[in-house]
């Protein structure tokens, strides 16, 4: 994706978020972490360092039905649903609707070697589209210097 296209997507998302915030959030501190992550990209990424379970979440913003896709992992999540349970209320507070878990797996984020590996599956949600997750991660400016790979192997 070219920088111009990325900046356009970012601008559109920021307008969507501003609209959602004005309609649904009375407490601005309710979702500061996810607001920062979502405002950085039309498809946002939140990956904890190390190897953790992750889910691929698709959601629409307000009535526009424009869908955004999220790649999220969470340190200490025992099950994939624990990752989803953490992020879904935050998305709802920001005005997202029609939230769907597209599947899950595991992500390893190695900051020292600048490698992210996406693999495995979720017993509860099924296997996520790791290729799509990888493409979303690669568009995130924080991970553009990382080698991002995926595999359908492993748990």
Secondary structure, 3 states (H helix, E strand, C coil): CCHHHHHHHHHHHHHHHHHHHHHHCCCCCCCHHHHHHHHCCCCCEECCCEEEEEEEEEEEECCCCCEEEEEEECCCCCCHHHHHHHHHHHHHHCCEEEEEEEEEEEEEEECCCCEEEEECCECCCEECCHHHHHHHHHHCHHHCCCEEEECCCCC
